[in-house]
């Protein structure tokens, strides 16, 4: 049975692992990427343009980046495994602050990848909503993945697995603002 994965992502490593798993035969219908305000990945999948911007501090600091360190792996695939072509694109990023990928390469991403951006207010709203609905506390990173999965689910019959990435106690201030609950550290970390 096909499944979709919703992944909060800044550096693209976990999403690329899903891509590799699909290439090896895992029946993945869609890889859903949730980004925070530092939305280089969401902008890329919407436009085909990969362009740096200013990093904005957010509630999800592991995603506060503007160059996804594992993205070159997907570029290699989109460039038909031509390392020289990837080197050219990365050079354009370094010298011009961005590059564009051709329409043919982008067409191959449309069916598999989807991405959305969520700001801090939206992130806190999802933390509160999930807690109110099912009593689960989410950290800000995981909340972004859940929000993206809910918004971009390909089909109601396709299960979506949202990747959890941190314990809510690691981000207790954000969780407390959203829910009124200050999460306790797990016993092994307390």
C-alpha positions in Angstrom: 0.0 0.0 0.0 1.3 3.4 -0.9 2.1 5.9 1.8 3.2 9.5 2.0 5.8 11.0 4.3 5.5 14.5 5.7 8.9 15.7 6.8 9.9 19.0 8.4 13.0 20.0 6.5 15.8 22.5 6.2 18.7 20.4 5.1 16.8 17.9 2.9 18.5 14.8 4.3 15.5 12.9 5.6 13.5 13.8 2.5 16.3 12.6 0.2 16.3 9.3 2.3 12.7 8.9 1.4 13.5 9.5 -2.3 16.2 6.9 -2.1 13.8 4.4 -0.4 11.3 5.0 -3.2 13.9 4.4 -5.8 14.6 1.1 -4.1 11.0 0.1 -4.3 9.2 1.4 -1.1 5.7 2.4 -2.3 5.9 6.1 -1.5 3.2 8.1 -3.1 4.5 11.6 -2.1 7.2 13.2 -0.1 5.7 16.3 1.6 8.2 18.9 2.8 7.3 21.4 5.5 9.5 24.4 5.9 9.5 27.4 8.3 10.0 31.0 7.2 13.4 30.0 5.8 11.6 28.5 2.9 14.2 27.8 0.2 12.9 24.3 -0.4 9.2 25.3 -0.6 10.2 28.1 -3.1 12.2 25.7 -5.2 9.5 23.1 -5.5 7.0 25.8 -6.4 9.1 27.6 -9.0 12.2 25.6 -10.0 14.4 28.5 -8.7 16.8 27.8 -5.8 17.7 31.2 -4.4 19.3 32.1 -1.1 17.6 34.7 1.1 18.3 36.1 4.6 18.0 33.6 7.4 15.3 34.5 9.8 15.4 33.0 13.4 12.3 30.9 14.1 10.8 28.6 16.7 12.2 25.7 14.6 15.9 26.6 14.6 17.2 23.4 13.0 15.5 24.6 9.8 16.8 28.1 10.0 19.0 27.7 6.9 19.1 29.0 3.3 21.3 26.4 1.7 20.1 22.8 2.2 23.2 20.7 2.7 21.8 17.5 1.2 20.0 19.1 -1.7 22.9 18.5 -4.1 22.0 14.8 -4.0 18.6 15.5 -5.6 20.2 17.9 -8.0 22.5 15.1 -9.1 19.4 13.0 -9.9 17.6 15.9 -11.6 20.7 16.5 -13.8 20.7 12.9 -15.0 23.6 12.1 -12.6 25.9 14.6 -14.4 28.3 15.8 -11.7 29.6 18.6 -13.9 26.1 20.0 -14.3 25.6 19.9 -10.5 28.9 21.7 -10.1 27.8 24.4 -12.5 24.5 25.0 -10.6 26.3 25.1 -7.2 28.8 27.6 -8.7 25.8 29.8 -9.8 24.5 29.6 -6.2 27.9 30.7 -4.9 28.4 33.5 -7.4 24.9 34.7 -8.1 22.9 33.6 -5.0 20.8 31.1 -6.9 20.0 29.1 -10.0 17.1 27.7 -11.9 16.4 24.1 -12.9 14.9 23.4 -16.3 11.2 22.6 -16.8 12.0 19.0 -17.8 13.8 18.3 -14.5 11.1 20.0 -12.5 8.4 18.0 -14.2 10.0 14.9 -12.7 9.5 16.4 -9.2 5.9 17.4 -9.4 4.3 14.0 -8.8 6.6 13.0 -5.9 7.5 16.2 -4.0 5.2 18.8 -2.5 6.3 21.6 -0.1 4.7 24.3 2.0 6.0 27.0 4.4 4.7 27.8 7.8 5.6 30.8 10.0 5.9 30.8 13.8 2.2 31.7 14.4 1.0 28.9 12.1 3.4 26.5 13.9 2.1 27.4 17.3 -1.5 27.0 16.0 -0.7 23.5 14.9 0.9 22.6 18.2 -2.3 23.8 20.0 -4.6 22.2 17.5 -3.0 18.7 17.7 -2.9 18.9 21.5 -6.6 19.9 21.6 -7.5 17.2 19.1 -5.6 14.2 20.4 -3.7 15.3 23.5 -0.2 15.0 21.9 2.4 17.7 22.4 4.5 18.4 19.3 7.8 20.3 19.1 7.8 23.1 16.5 9.7 21.1 13.9 7.3 18.2 14.0 4.4 20.5 14.0 5.5 21.9 10.7 5.7 18.4 9.2 2.2 17.6 10.5 0.9 20.9 9.1 2.4 20.2 5.7 1.1 16.6 5.7 -2.4 17.7 6.5 -2.4 20.5 3.9 -0.7 18.5 1.1 -2.1 14.9 1.6 -2.3 13.5 -1.9 -5.5 11.5 -1.3 -7.6 10.7 1.8 -7.0 7.0 1.3 -3.2 7.5 1.4 -1.8 7.2 4.9 0.6 10.1 5.8 3.4 9.4 8.2 4.6 12.7 9.8 8.2 12.5 10.9 8.7 13.5 14.5 12.1 15.2 15.0 12.5 16.4 18.6 11.0 16.1 22.0 8.6 19.0 22.9 10.6 19.7 26.1 13.5 20.8 23.9 11.3 23.7 22.8 9.3 24.1 26.0 8.7 27.9 25.7 7.0 27.5 22.3 5.0 24.5 23.4 3.9 26.3 26.6 2.8 29.4 24.6 0.7 27.2 22.3 -0.8 24.9 24.8 -0.4 26.3 28.3 1.6 23.2 29.2 5.3 23.1 29.9 6.5 19.7 28.8 8.7 17.8 31.2 12.0 16.4 30.1 12.0 12.6 29.5 13.4 10.8 32.6 16.6 9.8 30.7 17.4 13.6 30.1 16.0 15.0 33.4 
